[in-house]
Amino acid sequence: MASSGGGGDKGIVTGMVTHPKPLVDAMLSRQETSTTAKEIILAPNKQALESTSQSKDKMIQANPKTLPATGASDTYSTGPGAYTEGDMEEEEDEAVEVLLEDDEVQLAGQWTVLSRFYSLRSPNQAALFDDMKRAWRLRANMKVKSLRDNMFIITFSSEGDYNFVLQGGPWLHRGDALLVAKFDGLTSPSMVPLEFVPIWVRIYDLPLVLMTKRRGELYGSKLGHVREVDVGEDGRNKHDFFRILVDLSVKKPLKTSLAIKINVQGSEAVRRFELRYERVPFFYFICGYIGHSDKDCDKRIANIDQPFRYSAELRCSPLKPFERRMSTIRGQ
């Protein structure tokens, strides 16, 4: 029987990686930054508003047993013995005014990402970023600031390093994923969504006519945001499987197959095609969620007839250069 602990590719770097050239649109232009900065920094923090509202509602109640008699000393009536808890006066609502200069807004999140180690265990920070340094093949230094809940703010000294980390992945440490997202320095870290991991998804046994770039984007949209469809210059598939790079949400279980309704000359048929995932992080074999284990999953009591819906067969190693089986043979 397969282990219920889950499975995923444990490797960090399986081949040589190169840095992409800095993209023109990788960084916000000065005009775009100044336009959106107001919306971001002035957005109300929901938790703060709720906390303020609650504090207003909690009026301090006087203790009748300790209230002084008529004509008693004012010192006693305002002292600690007159109240059950807290201060007599309500907290002031006067806000602290902060003025952000244009240069501060421009540089607030330059070449900075927010990351989260998506695991129930807390990582050894030194070991985690030793692995990342090798995987990212840094050209320059980076600074790491540790936050709560396995979160980190990472600032790079090179735009190429910054782009490489955002565009690449998945980034794995001992089988678990380090999720990364752009960070502008104006948004509170708790409000930045960190729930996606880029994974190459393979679809097996598709008819040749269904393996085109346009249809690949359609298939991938059922799994998550599509980054890339691996096709040749003519827009057709290059392998004996169809390969799509998708941002998968860690808040949804992995899919074992994809249903496609095929319409041919007025006749319809629904077929299911097997899925596999390259370098997928650890996932739980019962629920299929990335980062889950038998310690926190509410589906850990397996069905007797079908103990595990998922297995290690969902994962596969990254594509190797010699696996590219499409070639052109010239005639005489």
HUGI-V677045 format. One record per backbone hydrogen bond with DSSP energy under -0.5 kcal/mol. CO is the residue of the C=O (numbers start at 1). NH is the residue of the N-H. If there is no record, write none. Layout:
BEGIN
CO:NH
CO:NH
END
This chain:
BEGIN
3:6
7:283
23:26
29:33
30:34
31:35
32:36
33:37
34:38
35:39
36:40
37:41
38:42
40:43
44:46
45:49
46:50
47:51
48:52
49:53
50:54
51:55
52:56
53:57
54:58
57:59
61:84
62:64
63:66
63:67
69:72
73:77
74:78
76:79
79:82
80:83
82:63
95:97
98:100
99:101
101:105
102:106
103:107
104:108
107:110
109:112
111:156
112:183
113:154
114:181
115:152
116:118
116:179
117:119
118:177
123:125
124:128
125:129
126:130
127:131
128:132
129:133
130:134
131:135
132:136
133:137
133:138
141:157
143:155
145:153
148:151
150:117
151:147
152:115
152:154
153:145
154:113
155:143
158:162
159:163
160:164
161:165
162:166
163:167
164:168
170:172
171:178
173:176
175:282
176:173
177:118
177:179
179:116
181:114
188:191
189:192
191:193
195:250
197:248
199:201
199:246
200:278
201:244
202:276
203:242
207:210
208:211
210:212
211:237
212:216
213:217
214:218
215:219
216:220
217:221
218:222
219:222
220:223
220:224
225:247
228:245
229:231
230:238
232:235
235:213
236:232
238:325
240:205
242:203
243:230
244:201
244:246
245:227
245:228
246:199
246:248
247:225
248:197
249:252
256:275
258:273
260:262
260:271
261:263
262:264
262:269
263:265
264:267
267:264
269:262
269:271
271:260
273:258
274:204
276:202
277:280
277:316
280:9
282:291
283:7
284:288
285:309
285:310
288:254
289:284
289:292
293:296
293:297
297:300
300:302
306:303
311:314
312:315
314:277
316:279
320:323
321:324
323:325
325:327
328:330
END
